[in-house]
Structures are given as structure tokens and as C-alpha cells.
Amino acid sequence: MCKSRRKVSGKVQVFGWLDRHRRILEFLEEAIENAREMSQARTGRGHDNASRLEWTKAMMRLIEVYDAQLHSVKRHIWGATGEPGEVTNGAVEFERDFQRLVLDPWTQEDLKLECEDCGTLSEDVSNYEFELENFETERHDLCPRCYSRRRQESASSRESNDEAEELDSS
């Protein structure tokens, strides 16, 4: 199992969204503890009623920020509603699908398409567009051999249609 954190020369490296928020929560806990000590201090320089009041206000703002960080982590883990078992968050589901479908390593087999005519499975198969008689188009996955065959067939059918129109108009 891969760990999301590792110690390198005494420092903890942070990887990913949850690790960054965990570190922010740790810093906020430390700041809240310092603000609590300063707001309750009775002796020493700068520990009058006004400074204790300012430290209390700072502690209250830090607690609000801490709560907001916890709320964002909860929304990320549980989804948009913030409650487990309810409708999932589309952004989280998108991230999971993107990771699973796009970022997973591709193989050569993923690059191969199947030709609609001959059934060949190859990287040479491409999607080609053909014009129909009434200015509509069709798209088909074809290998180069089947594509050239279809082009010849459509060219010969156009020539026969043109000849038929010339005979009808005469």
C-alpha cells in the first residue's frame, strides 16, 4: 500500500488534496492552542484585559477557519450533501472516473479499433466520413483497405447515378 506522506530529511512531504488540508488543520490546532493560552494568561507583559480580548477574538476566528476546513474535507469525502449514503458529489465521482479511466496506464490494446467491414482489430483503423445522396453523412470505423474499397464503390455508384440522370434528362 502506498503511503501519502513520507519523511525526507526531517520534513514531511505533502501529496494530494487531503494531505494539504490535514496539514492546514494541524497548523490551525496549534494556533488555536496558542491563542487559548494567551487569552487565559493572567500575568506578564501585554496580558491586560484588552489583549486577552483580542486573543479571544483571534481564537474565535481560528476556530471558524478550522470548522470551514473540516467541512470542506467532509464534503470531499462524503460528496456534495455532506452526509454519507445520500446523492454523490459529481465532482468527486468525476475525479474517481477520470483517475480510473484516463490516468491508468494505457496498453497497445487500448489503441486498437475494430474495422466494421472485415472485423480487423488494428491501430490503423480510423473513423471515416461518407457522403450520402441527400447531403447526409455516415461515419464508419474502417481499415485502409476497406476504406479504399468503399471509396471505389461510392465513386462507381455516383458515376452510374450520373449516367442514369443523363439518360433520364435526354
C-alpha contacts under 8 A as a table, 3 or more apart, distances in Angstrom:
res1	aa1	res2	aa2	distance
3	K	6	R	7.08
4	S	14	V	7.39
4	S	15	F	5.99
4	S	16	G	7.67
4	S	19	D	7.39
5	R	12	V	6.53
5	R	13	Q	5.81
5	R	14	V	5.88
5	R	15	F	6.57
5	R	19	D	7.70
6	R	12	V	5.77
6	R	13	Q	5.85
6	R	14	V	7.95
7	K	10	G	6.03
7	K	11	K	5.57
7	K	12	V	4.65
7	K	13	Q	6.44
8	V	11	K	5.44
8	V	12	V	6.35
8	V	13	Q	7.07
14	V	19	D	5.65
14	V	20	R	6.23
15	F	19	D	5.85
15	F	20	R	7.12
16	G	19	D	5.50
16	G	20	R	6.44
17	W	20	R	5.33
17	W	21	H	6.45
18	L	21	H	5.14
18	L	22	R	6.04
18	L	73	V	7.17
19	D	22	R	4.97
19	D	23	R	6.23
20	R	23	R	5.24
20	R	24	I	6.32
21	H	24	I	4.94
21	H	25	L	6.13
21	H	69	Q	6.98
21	H	73	V	7.32
22	R	25	L	5.08
22	R	26	E	6.29
23	R	26	E	5.04
23	R	27	F	6.32
24	I	27	F	5.19
24	I	28	L	6.14
24	I	69	Q	7.95
25	L	28	L	5.00
25	L	29	E	6.11
25	L	66	Y	6.40
25	L	69	Q	7.06
25	L	70	L	7.85
26	E	29	E	5.14
26	E	30	E	6.38
27	F	30	E	5.18
27	F	31	A	6.19
28	L	31	A	4.97
28	L	32	I	5.98
28	L	62	L	6.68
28	L	63	I	7.93
28	L	65	V	7.98
28	L	66	Y	6.27
29	E	32	I	5.12
29	E	33	E	6.20
29	E	66	Y	7.77
30	E	33	E	5.15
30	E	34	N	6.30
31	A	34	N	5.09
31	A	35	A	6.11
31	A	59	M	7.96
31	A	62	L	7.43
32	I	35	A	5.06
32	I	36	R	6.03
32	I	59	M	5.61
32	I	62	L	6.20
32	I	63	I	6.93
33	E	36	R	5.06
33	E	37	E	6.30
34	N	37	E	5.19
34	N	38	M	6.24
35	A	38	M	5.10
35	A	39	S	6.00
35	A	55	W	5.64
35	A	56	T	6.96
35	A	58	A	6.90
35	A	59	M	5.33
36	R	39	S	5.16
36	R	40	Q	6.30
36	R	55	W	7.44
36	R	56	T	7.14
36	R	59	M	6.55
37	E	40	Q	5.31
37	E	41	A	6.12
38	M	41	A	5.19
38	M	47	H	7.69
38	M	52	R	6.68
38	M	55	W	6.29
39	S	51	S	7.60
39	S	52	R	4.39
39	S	53	L	6.84
39	S	54	E	7.82
39	S	55	W	5.03
39	S	56	T	5.44
40	Q	52	R	6.87
41	A	44	G	7.87
41	A	47	H	6.23
41	A	52	R	7.50
42	R	47	H	6.13
42	R	48	D	7.62
43	T	47	H	6.06
44	G	47	H	5.87
45	R	48	D	7.98
46	G	51	S	6.32
47	H	50	A	7.90
47	H	51	S	5.82
47	H	52	R	6.18
48	D	51	S	5.59
48	D	52	R	6.29
49	N	52	R	5.14
49	N	53	L	6.11
50	A	53	L	5.09
50	A	54	E	6.35
51	S	54	E	5.01
51	S	55	W	6.20
52	R	55	W	5.08
52	R	56	T	6.13
53	L	56	T	5.03
53	L	57	K	6.28
54	E	57	K	5.08
54	E	58	A	6.18
55	W	58	A	4.96
55	W	59	M	6.05
56	T	59	M	5.02
56	T	60	M	6.20
57	K	60	M	5.07
57	K	61	R	6.36
58	A	61	R	5.16
58	A	62	L	6.17
59	M	62	L	5.01
59	M	63	I	6.15
60	M	63	I	5.13
60	M	64	E	6.33
61	R	64	E	5.04
61	R	65	V	6.29
62	L	65	V	5.08
62	L	66	Y	6.07
63	I	66	Y	4.90
63	I	67	D	6.11
64	E	67	D	5.07
64	E	68	A	6.24
65	V	68	A	5.03
65	V	69	Q	6.23
66	Y	69	Q	5.15
66	Y	70	L	6.28
67	D	70	L	5.09
67	D	71	H	6.10
68	A	71	H	4.99
68	A	72	S	6.25
69	Q	72	S	5.19
69	Q	73	V	6.33
70	L	73	V	5.14
70	L	74	K	6.13
71	H	74	K	5.02
71	H	75	R	6.16
71	H	82	G	7.99
72	S	75	R	5.06
72	S	76	H	6.12
73	V	76	H	5.05
73	V	77	I	6.21
74	K	77	I	5.23
74	K	78	W	5.82
74	K	79	G	7.67
74	K	82	G	6.06
75	R	78	W	5.32
75	R	79	G	4.99
75	R	80	A	5.63
75	R	81	T	6.94
75	R	82	G	4.82
76	H	79	G	5.55
76	H	80	A	7.49
76	H	92	V	6.79
78	W	81	T	7.39
78	W	82	G	5.46
78	W	83	E	5.97
78	W	84	P	5.41
78	W	88	T	7.31
78	W	89	N	7.72
79	G	82	G	5.70
79	G	83	E	7.34
79	G	84	P	7.71
79	G	87	V	7.39
79	G	88	T	4.91
79	G	89	N	4.10
79	G	90	G	7.76
79	G	92	V	6.64
80	A	87	V	7.39
80	A	88	T	6.18
80	A	89	N	4.34
80	A	90	G	7.63
81	T	86	E	6.85
81	T	87	V	6.80
81	T	88	T	7.36
81	T	89	N	7.35
83	E	86	E	6.16
88	T	92	V	7.75
88	T	93	E	7.24
89	N	92	V	5.40
89	N	93	E	6.26
90	G	93	E	5.06
90	G	94	F	5.92
91	A	94	F	4.98
91	A	95	E	6.20
92	V	95	E	5.07
92	V	96	R	6.28
93	E	96	R	5.08
93	E	97	D	6.10
94	F	97	D	5.11
94	F	98	F	5.86
95	E	98	F	5.08
95	E	99	Q	6.08
96	R	99	Q	5.18
96	R	100	R	6.16
97	D	100	R	5.06
97	D	101	L	5.78
97	D	102	V	7.83
98	F	101	L	5.32
98	F	102	V	5.26
98	F	103	L	6.64
99	Q	102	V	5.75
99	Q	103	L	4.90
99	Q	104	D	6.44
100	R	103	L	6.30
100	R	104	D	5.70
101	L	104	D	6.12
102	V	105	P	7.81
106	W	110	D	6.25
107	T	110	D	5.44
107	T	111	L	7.27
108	Q	111	L	5.40
108	Q	112	K	6.98
109	E	112	K	5.41
111	L	122	S	7.93
111	L	123	E	5.88
112	K	121	L	5.88
112	K	122	S	4.65
112	K	123	E	4.37
112	K	124	D	7.65
112	K	125	V	7.31
113	L	121	L	5.45
113	L	122	S	5.60
113	L	123	E	6.21
113	L	124	D	7.89
113	L	125	V	5.67
113	L	126	S	7.51
113	L	141	D	7.51
114	E	119	G	5.58
114	E	120	T	5.45
114	E	121	L	4.36
114	E	122	S	6.53
114	E	125	V	6.69
114	E	141	D	7.00
114	E	142	L	7.56
115	C	118	C	5.83
115	C	119	G	4.75
115	C	120	T	5.19
115	C	121	L	6.47
115	C	122	S	7.89
115	C	125	V	6.07
115	C	141	D	5.41
115	C	142	L	4.51
115	C	143	C	5.60
116	E	119	G	5.68
116	E	140	H	6.94
116	E	141	D	5.81
116	E	142	L	5.94
117	D	142	L	6.85
117	D	146	C	6.70
118	C	146	C	7.43
120	T	143	C	7.43
121	L	125	V	7.55
122	S	125	V	5.71
122	S	143	C	7.76
123	E	126	S	7.94
124	D	143	C	5.99
124	D	144	P	7.07
125	V	141	D	6.24
125	V	142	L	5.21
125	V	143	C	4.24
125	V	144	P	6.89
126	S	141	D	5.33
126	S	142	L	5.65
126	S	143	C	6.43
126	S	144	P	7.98
127	N	139	R	6.42
127	N	140	H	5.40
127	N	141	D	4.30
127	N	142	L	6.34
128	Y	139	R	5.46
128	Y	140	H	5.38
128	Y	141	D	6.26
128	Y	142	L	6.92
128	Y	147	Y	7.70
129	E	137	T	6.39
129	E	138	E	5.57
129	E	139	R	4.40
129	E	140	H	6.52
130	F	137	T	5.40
130	F	138	E	5.20
130	F	139	R	6.33
131	E	135	F	6.30
131	E	136	E	5.87
131	E	137	T	4.44
131	E	138	E	6.51
132	L	135	F	5.69
132	L	136	E	5.26
132	L	137	T	5.63
132	L	138	E	7.28
133	E	136	E	7.08
142	L	145	R	7.97
142	L	146	C	5.93
142	L	147	Y	5.70
143	C	146	C	5.46
143	C	147	Y	6.07
144	P	147	Y	5.00
144	P	148	S	6.19
145	R	148	S	5.38
145	R	149	R	6.31
146	C	149	R	4.96
146	C	150	R	6.08
147	Y	150	R	5.14
147	Y	151	R	6.16
148	S	151	R	5.05
148	S	152	Q	6.21
149	R	152	Q	5.19
149	R	153	E	6.22
150	R	153	E	4.96
150	R	154	S	6.05
151	R	154	S	5.11
151	R	155	A	6.00
152	Q	155	A	5.06
152	Q	156	S	6.08
153	E	156	S	5.18
153	E	157	S	6.07
154	S	157	S	5.02
154	S	158	R	6.07
155	A	158	R	5.09
155	A	159	E	6.23
156	S	159	E	5.03
156	S	160	S	6.21
157	S	160	S	5.10
157	S	161	N	6.08
158	R	161	N	4.97
158	R	162	D	6.05
159	E	162	D	5.03
159	E	163	E	6.17
160	S	163	E	5.05
160	S	164	A	6.11
161	N	164	A	5.02
161	N	165	E	6.15
162	D	165	E	5.09
162	D	166	E	6.24
163	E	166	E	5.08
163	E	167	L	6.27
164	A	167	L	5.14
164	A	168	D	6.16
165	E	168	D	5.00
165	E	169	S	6.11
166	E	169	S	5.19
166	E	170	S	6.25
167	L	170	S	5.25
